[in-house]
Amino acid sequence: MNTPSDFDHDLRQLHAASLGAVSPQTLARLRSARHGTATRPRHGRTFAWLGATACTAVLAVVVATQLLPTYRAVPATSQPATIAAQASDDAGDFVSTADVLDQNPDLYVWLGSDASLAME
């Protein structure tokens, strides 16, 4: 029975015999083709990386512009009236903490009672 080392030895002999049968012209063409591809620059990968970088940059700009708040242009003549109207609207929404505590004295009663110990 053949062992793996015998099989390997037989294949190496067969390969050496086949290399002896190849013409010198064919060997010269194979060498020139092999060395020609190694010296040729690879432009495809460079352009692929540049294209991918450009697409990523465009996507980042689009996402950033979507996340930024948008401001409406206000004409200069109506600007003080608009600011005053916005200030009065915002003032109505804000409730100070002192106002809440002044309007609800039960909070102070609850803090002074023994019920506050049950929450601990």
VENDA-V687893 format. One record per residue. N is the residue number from 1. PHI is phi in degrees with one decimal (999 if undefined). Layout:
n phi
N PHI
N PHI
This chain:
n phi
1 999
2 -81.2
3 -94.4
4 -60.4
5 -68.9
6 -66.0
7 -62.6
8 -64.2
9 -64.5
10 -63.8
11 -67.7
12 -64.2
13 -64.5
14 -63.6
15 -65.6
16 -63.5
17 -67.3
18 -69.2
19 -66.9
20 -69.2
21 -88.1
22 -78.6
23 -70.2
24 -62.5
25 -65.4
26 -66.5
27 -61.9
28 -64.8
29 -64.9
30 -65.6
31 -65.1
32 -66.3
33 -68.0
34 -66.5
35 -77.7
36 -68.9
37 -74.9
38 -73.1
39 -90.7
40 -75.2
41 -68.5
42 -99.9
43 -79.9
44 -60.6
45 -71.2
46 -63.6
47 -68.6
48 -65.4
49 -67.0
50 -64.4
51 -65.2
52 -65.6
53 -65.6
54 -64.8
55 -64.5
56 -64.9
57 -64.7
58 -64.1
59 -63.1
60 -64.5
61 -66.5
62 -64.2
63 -64.9
64 -64.4
65 -71.0
66 -73.9
67 -84.7
68 -71.3
69 -70.3
70 -101.7
71 -117.3
72 -89.5
73 -75.1
74 -110.5
75 -60.1
76 -64.7
77 -72.8
78 -100.1
79 -64.4
80 -62.7
81 -67.2
82 -67.3
83 -64.5
84 -65.2
85 -66.5
86 -67.0
87 -65.4
88 -70.4
89 -67.6
90 -67.7
91 -68.1
92 -71.5
93 -81.1
94 -83.1
95 -122.4
96 -79.2
97 -66.9
98 -63.2
99 -64.4
100 -65.8
101 -70.0
102 -69.6
103 -82.0
104 -124.9
105 -75.2
106 -62.2
107 -61.9
108 -67.1
109 -66.3
110 -65.8
111 -65.0
112 -83.0
113 -88.5
114 -77.5
115 -67.7
116 -68.4
117 -71.6
118 -69.4
119 -79.2
120 -79.1
